[in-house]
Amino acid sequence: EALPSILEVADIELLSADNDDGRGWLCRFRDGRLQEKQASACRRGSVITVSRLFENFPVRRKFMKSDQGEMRPVTAFLETTALAHPKVAFSMKHNGRTVFSYAAAAGLEERIYQIFGQEFLADLRPVNFTSGDFRMQGFISAAQTGISGKGRQFFIVNGRPVKEKTLLAAFNNHFQAYLEKSRSPAG
C-alpha cells in the first residue's frame, strides 16, 4: 500500500517473485514512472530499494531529521511487521550496511529471540487463550519483571500490527498491581 506513495517522492527498484522457480521480475521506477521491467532470476519474495528520497522536493527534504531519526520509525515498523509474520524473512540495509537480517522463523518465539535476544525472551511467558470464535496467543512479561518504557508492547490482529489505545490501556492496567511504578509489561 505504501509503494505508490513512496514512488511519488523517491526512486524504487523492485525485485520480486511469487514462485520457487527462480524466476521473477525486476522493475525500476524513476520520477513516478516505470522505466524498466524485465524478467530476472530471483528467489521467492521481494527486495525493495528506495533511493533519492525527496530528491525533487527540497522543501520536504529540508524538514527531514537526521538519518538515525528517520531510520527509527522505519526500523520499528519493519520489526513489528516481522513479529506479525515470523515465517517470512526480513532484512533491511541502509547505505550499504545491514541494519538487521531475520531468517524465516518457525514461530513467534523464535522471531522474538531474533529481534530482542535471549535475555528478553527469558522474561516472557507464553499465552494461549480461546473463547468461542476468539483466540489470543503470544508472550507477555512474567509477573514482577517488566521493562522500562512501553516500547515493547505489540498487538497483532489477524496478521496486522495495530496500535490501539484501549488495548494498550487494558494491558498496562492489568499489570499495574504486579510491577514497580517505573516498570511496564512487555508483550
C-alpha positions in Angstrom: 0.0 0.0 0.0 2.8 2.4 0.7 4.8 1.8 -2.5 2.7 4.2 -4.7 3.1 6.9 -2.1 6.9 6.3 -1.9 7.0 6.2 -5.7 5.8 9.8 -5.7 8.8 11.1 -3.7 11.6 8.6 -4.5 13.0 6.1 -7.0 12.2 2.4 -6.4 13.8 -0.8 -7.6 11.6 -3.8 -7.0 12.8 -7.4 -7.5 10.0 -9.9 -6.8 9.0 -13.5 -7.3 5.9 -15.3 -6.2 7.2 -18.8 -7.0 10.0 -21.2 -6.2 11.1 -21.5 -9.9 13.9 -18.9 -9.5 12.2 -16.5 -11.9 10.7 -13.1 -11.1 10.6 -9.5 -12.2 12.8 -6.6 -11.8 11.0 -3.2 -12.1 12.8 0.2 -11.9 10.7 3.3 -11.3 12.1 6.9 -11.6 10.2 10.2 -11.3 7.0 8.3 -10.6 7.1 6.2 -13.9 8.1 2.7 -14.7 11.4 2.9 -16.6 12.3 -0.8 -16.9 10.6 -4.1 -16.5 12.4 -7.3 -17.2 12.4 -11.0 -16.2 15.0 -11.7 -13.6 16.5 -14.6 -11.6 15.5 -14.3 -8.0 14.2 -16.3 -5.1 10.6 -16.1 -3.8 10.0 -12.8 -2.0 10.6 -9.2 -2.7 13.5 -6.8 -2.4 12.5 -3.1 -2.4 15.3 -0.5 -2.8 14.3 3.1 -2.2 16.7 5.8 -3.4 16.8 9.6 -4.0 14.1 10.2 -1.3 12.7 13.7 -1.7 15.4 14.5 -4.3 12.8 16.5 -6.3 11.3 18.0 -3.2 13.9 20.2 -1.5 11.3 21.8 0.8 10.4 18.4 2.3 14.0 17.3 2.4 14.8 20.4 4.5 12.4 19.1 7.3 13.9 15.6 7.4 15.6 14.6 10.6 19.0 13.0 10.8 19.5 9.6 9.1 19.1 8.0 12.5 16.0 10.0 13.3 14.4 9.0 10.0 15.5 5.3 10.4 14.0 4.7 13.8 10.3 4.7 12.8 11.1 2.7 9.6 13.1 0.1 11.6 10.3 -0.1 14.3 7.7 -0.6 11.6 9.6 -3.4 9.9 10.4 -5.1 13.2 6.7 -5.0 14.2 5.8 -6.4 10.7 8.4 -9.1 11.2 6.8 -10.1 14.5 3.4 -10.3 12.7 4.9 -12.6 10.1 7.6 -14.8 11.7 7.6 -17.3 8.8 8.8 -14.6 6.4 12.4 -13.5 6.2 13.1 -9.7 6.7 16.3 -7.7 6.2 17.0 -4.0 6.0 20.0 -2.3 4.6 20.9 1.4 4.7 23.7 2.9 2.7 25.1 -0.5 2.1 25.1 -1.5 5.7 22.9 -4.3 7.1 20.6 -2.8 9.8 19.0 -6.2 10.5 18.5 -9.6 8.9 16.0 -12.1 10.3 15.7 -15.5 8.7 12.3 -17.1 8.4 11.4 -18.4 11.8 9.5 -21.4 12.9 7.2 -19.2 15.1 6.8 -16.1 17.2 9.1 -17.3 20.0 12.0 -17.7 17.5 11.2 -14.3 15.9 11.2 -12.6 19.4 14.6 -14.2 20.0 15.9 -12.9 16.7 14.8 -9.3 17.3 15.2 -8.9 21.1 17.6 -11.7 22.2 17.5 -14.5 24.7 17.6 -12.3 27.9 14.4 -10.5 26.8 12.7 -13.8 25.8 13.6 -15.4 29.1 11.4 -12.9 31.0 8.3 -13.7 28.8 5.6 -16.3 29.4 3.5 -17.9 26.6 -0.2 -17.0 26.5 -2.7 -19.2 24.6 -6.4 -18.4 25.3 -9.5 -19.3 23.3 -13.1 -18.2 23.9 -15.7 -19.1 21.3 -14.5 -17.8 17.9 -11.8 -15.7 19.5 -8.2 -16.7 20.1 -5.4 -14.8 21.8 -1.8 -16.1 21.7 1.6 -14.6 22.2 4.0 -13.8 25.0 3.8 -11.5 28.0 6.0 -10.4 30.8 6.4 -12.7 33.7 4.9 -11.4 36.9 7.1 -8.8 38.6 9.5 -8.4 35.7 8.5 -5.9 33.1 10.7 -3.3 31.3 11.4 0.4 31.5 9.2 2.2 29.0 6.5 0.9 26.8 8.4 0.3 23.6 7.9 -3.4 23.6 4.2 -3.7 23.5 2.8 -5.1 20.3 -0.7 -6.1 19.2 -1.2 -8.0 16.0 -4.8 -8.6 14.9 -5.4 -11.1 12.1 -1.8 -10.7 10.9 -1.7 -6.9 11.0 0.1 -4.8 13.6 -2.2 -2.4 15.4 -1.7 0.5 17.9 -5.0 0.8 19.7 -5.3 2.9 22.9 -7.9 0.7 24.5 -5.8 -2.5 24.1 -2.7 -0.7 25.4 -4.6 0.7 28.4 -6.1 -2.7 29.3 -2.7 -4.4 29.0 -0.9 -1.8 31.2 -3.7 -1.5 33.7 -3.9 -5.3 34.2 -0.2 -5.4 35.1 -0.1 -2.3 37.3 -0.6 -4.3 40.5 2.3 -6.7 39.7 5.0 -4.2 38.6 7.0 -1.4 40.2 5.8 2.0 39.1 8.8 2.6 36.9 8.2 -0.7 35.0 5.8 -1.6 32.2 4.7 -5.0 30.8 6.1 -6.3 27.6 4.2 -8.5 25.2 
